[in-house]
C-alpha cells in the first residue's frame, strides 16, 4: 500500500509542479525559466534534507565507481 501511495503522490506532485510553473510563467509573466527551475531544485533538495533529518527515510550513497558507471551508461 505504501508503494502505491508513493507512486500516486509522485504523479500528483509532479503534475502540480508543472501546473504551478505554467501559471507563474504565464500569469505573473515570470520569464526566467532557469531561475524557476533552480528554485524548484533548491526547494526539493531542502525538503529532502529536512525529511532525512526527521528520519522519514535513510540517505543512501553510491560508491564512486558505481556512480561513474551509472553516469557513463546514461550517455
C-alpha positions as CSV (number, residue, x, y, z in Angstrom):
1,X,0.0,0.0,0.0
2,X,2.8,2.5,0.8
3,X,4.4,1.9,-2.7
4,X,1.1,2.7,-4.4
5,X,0.7,5.8,-2.2
6,X,4.2,6.9,-3.0
7,X,3.6,6.4,-6.8
8,X,0.3,8.3,-6.7
9,X,1.9,11.1,-4.7
10,X,4.8,11.3,-7.1
11,X,2.4,11.7,-10.1
12,X,0.2,14.3,-8.3
13,X,3.1,16.3,-7.1
14,X,4.9,16.3,-10.5
15,X,1.7,17.4,-12.3
16,X,1.1,20.1,-9.6
17,X,4.6,21.5,-10.0
18,X,4.2,21.7,-13.8
19,X,0.8,23.5,-13.5
20,X,2.1,25.9,-10.9
21,X,5.2,26.7,-13.0
22,X,2.9,27.3,-16.0
23,X,0.8,29.7,-14.0
24,X,3.8,31.6,-12.7
25,X,5.3,31.9,-16.2
26,X,2.0,32.9,-17.9
27,X,0.0,34.9,-15.3
28,X,2.9,36.5,-13.4
29,X,5.0,37.0,-16.6
30,X,8.0,35.4,-14.9
31,X,10.2,34.7,-17.9
32,X,13.2,33.4,-16.1
33,X,12.6,29.7,-16.6
34,X,16.1,28.6,-15.5
35,X,15.7,30.6,-12.2
36,X,12.4,28.9,-11.6
37,X,13.9,25.5,-12.3
38,X,16.8,26.3,-9.9
39,X,14.3,27.3,-7.2
40,X,12.3,24.1,-7.7
41,X,15.5,22.1,-7.4
42,X,16.6,24.0,-4.3
43,X,13.2,23.6,-2.6
44,X,13.2,19.8,-3.3
45,X,16.7,19.3,-2.1
46,X,16.0,21.3,1.1
47,X,12.8,19.4,1.8
48,X,14.5,16.1,1.3
49,X,17.3,17.2,3.7
50,X,14.7,18.1,6.4
51,X,12.8,14.8,5.9
52,X,16.1,12.9,6.2
53,X,17.0,14.7,9.4
54,X,13.5,13.8,10.7
55,X,14.3,10.2,9.8
56,X,11.4,9.8,7.3
57,X,13.9,7.9,5.2
58,X,17.6,6.9,5.2
59,X,20.1,8.6,2.9
60,X,22.0,6.2,0.8
61,X,25.1,6.9,-1.1
62,X,26.5,5.1,-4.1
63,X,30.2,4.3,-4.1
64,X,32.1,6.5,-6.6
65,X,32.8,3.6,-9.0
66,X,29.1,2.7,-9.3
67,X,28.2,6.4,-9.7
68,X,30.6,6.8,-12.6
69,X,29.4,3.6,-14.3
70,X,25.8,4.8,-14.0
71,X,26.7,8.2,-15.5
72,X,28.5,6.6,-18.4
73,X,25.6,4.2,-19.1
74,X,23.2,7.1,-19.4
75,X,25.4,8.8,-22.1
